Amino acid sequence: MTSRLTAEFWVQAYLARLRLAGIPAFVTAHGDGTAGAVIVKSNTLDGQASAFARSFDIMTGARIWTLLAEGADADVEAALARQRGFDPDLWVIEVEDRAGRTLLDEPGLAD
């Protein structure tokens, strides 16, 4: 059996990693500290954004980040509002970086 990190621990570790890389990020929706799902919104500060959610790849058994929404910031915000309507325990982290860096492709962030 694999032990899983709590959502709040993962969020705090992710925010610390972003800070070390000099990438501003903010928790815009505080979900359930133990088991809340996490969505990362990438805001490129030009009116465009993307949102990524963790999902389970049935073929490999891995947890991966998938694109949930992309386009105008207002449209991505509307998609996030819909998700929060379905799941009030949802965490949303907004990452602000003109280059679109989220660090989600780095080892350890899919755990």
Phi and psi in degrees as GROMACS dihedral restraints (atoms count N, CA, C in turn):
[ dihedral_restraints ]
;  ai    aj    ak    al  type     phi  dphi    fc
    3     4     5     6     1   -95.7    20    10
    4     5     6     7     1   134.8    20    10
    6     7     8     9     1   -83.4    20    10
    7     8     9    10     1   142.8    20    10
    9    10    11    12     1  -111.0    20    10
   10    11    12    13     1   144.6    20    10
   12    13    14    15     1   -74.1    20    10
   13    14    15    16     1   147.7    20    10
   15    16    17    18     1   -69.8    20    10
   16    17    18    19     1   156.0    20    10
   18    19    20    21     1   -59.4    20    10
   19    20    21    22     1   -44.2    20    10
   21    22    23    24     1   -64.8    20    10
   22    23    24    25     1   -39.9    20    10
   24    25    26    27     1   -62.3    20    10
   25    26    27    28     1   -45.7    20    10
   27    28    29    30     1   -61.0    20    10
   28    29    30    31     1   -45.5    20    10
   30    31    32    33     1   -59.8    20    10
   31    32    33    34     1   -46.9    20    10
   33    34    35    36     1   -63.1    20    10
   34    35    36    37     1   -40.1    20    10
   36    37    38    39     1   -65.7    20    10
   37    38    39    40     1   -40.7    20    10
   39    40    41    42     1   -63.9    20    10
   40    41    42    43     1   -45.4    20    10
   42    43    44    45     1   -61.4    20    10
   43    44    45    46     1   -39.1    20    10
   45    46    47    48     1   -64.1    20    10
   46    47    48    49     1   -41.9    20    10
   48    49    50    51     1   -64.2    20    10
   49    50    51    52     1   -41.0    20    10
   51    52    53    54     1   -64.0    20    10
   52    53    54    55     1   -43.0    20    10
   54    55    56    57     1   -58.7    20    10
   55    56    57    58     1   -43.9    20    10
   57    58    59    60     1   -61.9    20    10
   58    59    60    61     1   -29.3    20    10
   60    61    62    63     1   -88.2    20    10
   61    62    63    64     1     0.4    20    10
   63    64    65    66     1    72.6    20    10
   64    65    66    67     1    28.4    20    10
   66    67    68    69     1  -108.9    20    10
   67    68    69    70     1   116.3    20    10
   69    70    71    72     1   -66.6    20    10
   70    71    72    73     1   139.0    20    10
   72    73    74    75     1  -152.6    20    10
   73    74    75    76     1   150.2    20    10
   75    76    77    78     1  -140.9    20    10
   76    77    78    79     1   144.6    20    10
   78    79    80    81     1   -82.6    20    10
   79    80    81    82     1   116.2    20    10
   81    82    83    84     1  -101.7    20    10
   82    83    84    85     1   -13.6    20    10
   84    85    86    87     1  -145.8    20    10
   85    86    87    88     1   119.3    20    10
   87    88    89    90     1   -93.1    20    10
   88    89    90    91     1   110.5    20    10
   90    91    92    93     1   -90.7    20    10
   91    92    93    94     1  -164.2    20    10
   93    94    95    96     1   -65.3    20    10
   94    95    96    97     1   129.1    20    10
   96    97    98    99     1   -66.4    20    10
   97    98    99   100     1   -25.3    20    10
   99   100   101   102     1   -92.6    20    10
  100   101   102   103     1   -52.5    20    10
  102   103   104   105     1  -130.3    20    10
  103   104   105   106     1    14.9    20    10
  105   106   107   108     1   -65.1    20    10
  106   107   108   109     1   144.5    20    10
  108   109   110   111     1   -73.6    20    10
  109   110   111   112     1   158.4    20    10
  111   112   113   114     1  -123.2    20    10
  112   113   114   115     1   132.2    20    10
  114   115   116   117     1  -118.6    20    10
  115   116   117   118     1   135.6    20    10
  117   118   119   120     1  -109.2    20    10
  118   119   120   121     1   122.3    20    10
  120   121   122   123     1  -100.7    20    10
  121   122   123   124     1   126.6    20    10
  123   124   125   126     1  -101.9    20    10
  124   125   126   127     1   114.1    20    10
  126   127   128   129     1  -107.0    20    10
  127   128   129   130     1   116.3    20    10
  129   130   131   132     1   -89.4    20    10
  130   131   132   133     1     8.3    20    10
  132   133   134   135     1    62.6    20    10
  133   134   135   136     1    22.1    20    10
  135   136   137   138     1  -125.5    20    10
  136   137   138   139     1    20.8    20    10
  138   139   140   141     1    90.5    20    10
  139   140   141   142     1    -2.5    20    10
  141   142   143   144     1  -112.6    20    10
  142   143   144   145     1   153.1    20    10
  144   145   146   147     1  -154.9    20    10
  145   146   147   148     1   164.8    20    10
  147   148   149   150     1  -138.7    20    10
  148   149   150   151     1   152.0    20    10
  150   151   152   153     1  -129.0    20    10
  151   152   153   154     1   135.8    20    10
  153   154   155   156     1  -122.7    20    10
  154   155   156   157     1   139.0    20    10
  156   157   158   159     1  -124.5    20    10
  157   158   159   160     1   147.2    20    10
  159   160   161   162     1   -79.6    20    10
  160   161   162   163     1   138.7    20    10
  162   163   164   165     1  -140.8    20    10
  163   164   165   166     1   173.4    20    10
  165   166   167   168     1  -106.6    20    10
  166   167   168   169     1   123.8    20    10
  168   169   170   171     1   -87.0    20    10
  169   170   171   172     1   109.8    20    10
  171   172   173   174     1   -65.8    20    10
  172   173   174   175     1   -28.1    20    10
  174   175   176   177     1   -70.3    20    10
  175   176   177   178     1   -38.9    20    10
  177   178   179   180     1  -109.3    20    10
  178   179   180   181     1   -16.6    20    10
  180   181   182   183     1    80.5    20    10
  181   182   183   184     1     4.5    20    10
  183   184   185   186     1   -87.5    20    10
  184   185   186   187     1   154.3    20    10
  186   187   188   189     1   -91.5    20    10
  187   188   189   190     1   127.0    20    10
  189   190   191   192     1  -129.1    20    10
  190   191   192   193     1   160.6    20    10
  192   193   194   195     1   -95.0    20    10
  193   194   195   196     1   127.0    20    10
  195   196   197   198     1  -119.4    20    10
  196   197   198   199     1   150.7    20    10
  198   199   200   201     1   -73.0    20    10
  199   200   201   202     1   122.2    20    10
  201   202   203   204     1   -95.3    20    10
  202   203   204   205     1   -41.2    20    10
  204   205   206   207     1  -156.1    20    10
  205   206   207   208     1   152.0    20    10
  207   208   209   210     1  -155.0    20    10
  208   209   210   211     1   143.4    20    10
  210   211   212   213     1   139.3    20    10
  211   212   213   214     1  -146.4    20    10
  213   214   215   216     1   -60.4    20    10
  214   215   216   217     1   141.1    20    10
  216   217   218   219     1   -52.9    20    10
  217   218   219   220     1   -42.6    20    10
  219   220   221   222     1   -62.2    20    10
  220   221   222   223     1   -37.4    20    10
  222   223   224   225     1   -68.0    20    10
  223   224   225   226     1   -40.5    20    10
  225   226   227   228     1   -66.3    20    10
  226   227   228   229     1   -40.9    20    10
  228   229   230   231     1   -60.6    20    10
  229   230   231   232     1   -39.6    20    10
  231   232   233   234     1   -64.2    20    10
  232   233   234   235     1   -40.6    20    10
  234   235   236   237     1   -63.5    20    10
  235   236   237   238     1   -40.1    20    10
  237   238   239   240     1   -66.5    20    10
  238   239   240   241     1   -38.8    20    10
  240   241   242   243     1   -62.7    20    10
  241   242   243   244     1   -39.6    20    10
  243   244   245   246     1   -63.5    20    10
  244   245   246   247     1   -44.0    20    10
  246   247   248   249     1   -61.0    20    10
  247   248   249   250     1   -42.4    20    10
  249   250   251   252     1   -66.7    20    10
  250   251   252   253     1   -28.2    20    10
  252   253   254   255     1   -66.2    20    10
  253   254   255   256     1   -34.7    20    10
  255   256   257   258     1   -79.2    20    10
  256   257   258   259     1   -33.2    20    10
  258   259   260   261     1  -137.2    20    10
  259   260   261   262     1    91.2    20    10
  261   262   263   264     1   -68.6    20    10
  262   263   264   265     1   -12.0    20    10
  264   265   266   267     1   -87.5    20    10
  265   266   267   268     1     5.9    20    10
  267   268   269   270     1   -72.9    20    10
  268   269   270   271     1   136.2    20    10
  270   271   272   273     1   -94.2    20    10
  271   272   273   274     1   140.7    20    10
  273   274   275   276     1  -127.9    20    10
  274   275   276   277     1   124.7    20    10
  276   277   278   279     1  -114.0    20    10
  277   278   279   280     1   125.3    20    10
  279   280   281   282     1  -101.7    20    10
  280   281   282   283     1   123.7    20    10
  282   283   284   285     1  -107.0    20    10
  283   284   285   286     1   125.8    20    10
  285   286   287   288     1  -109.9    20    10
  286   287   288   289     1   108.9    20    10
  288   289   290   291     1  -153.7    20    10
  289   290   291   292     1   122.0    20    10
  291   292   293   294     1   -58.4    20    10
  292   293   294   295     1   -30.8    20    10
  294   295   296   297     1   -84.2    20    10
  295   296   297   298     1    -5.1    20    10
  297   298   299   300     1    78.7    20    10
  298   299   300   301     1    17.8    20    10
  300   301   302   303     1   -71.7    20    10
  301   302   303   304     1   132.1    20    10
  303   304   305   306     1  -123.3    20    10
  304   305   306   307     1   -16.9    20    10
  306   307   308   309     1    67.9    20    10
  307   308   309   310     1     8.3    20    10
  309   310   311   312     1   -65.8    20    10
  310   311   312   313     1   -16.6    20    10
  312   313   314   315     1   -87.7    20    10
  313   314   315   316     1    -0.1    20    10
  315   316   317   318     1   -81.7    20    10
  316   317   318   319     1   148.8    20    10
  318   319   320   321     1   -56.3    20    10
  319   320   321   322     1   140.0    20    10
  321   322   323   324     1    94.8    20    10
  322   323   324   325     1   -17.1    20    10
  324   325   326   327     1   -84.5    20    10
  325   326   327   328     1   -10.7    20    10
  327   328   329   330     1   -90.1    20    10
  328   329   330   331     1    -5.6    20    10
